[in-house]
Amino acid sequence: MRKERKLMNLAKRIRARRETLELTQEQLATATGLSPQYISLIEQDKRVPSVSSLARFADELEVTVDYLITGKEAVISDTIPAIRADGKLTIDAKKALISTVREFYRSKEGR
């Protein structure tokens, strides 16, 4: 029973995060290399994503795998959306900042 609840929460977190970023299932599918139908089934809690799919979701949804599984937030889930939401930054500046933030977190994880 507890495992089922965690998976249901995982499905809800993926969908909620996708919607927060204003991504369609099709856009997320393209970005992750998964099919829109598969993403739909995951969000409906009818399929369980593999570890590699979770990693793809986390990268594209700008959160950690830990967040998707447990709901514990990480700084990166707040930083990148804030950059995207800033109306004063150009698209090029946003891309550069997001790239820098992602690289920082990747280098931090490698320690």
Summary of the structure (lengths in Angstrom):
residues: 111
radius of gyration: 14.5
end to end distance: 36.7
largest distance: 47.7
contacts: 278
relative contact order: 0.11
helix: 73%
strand: 0%
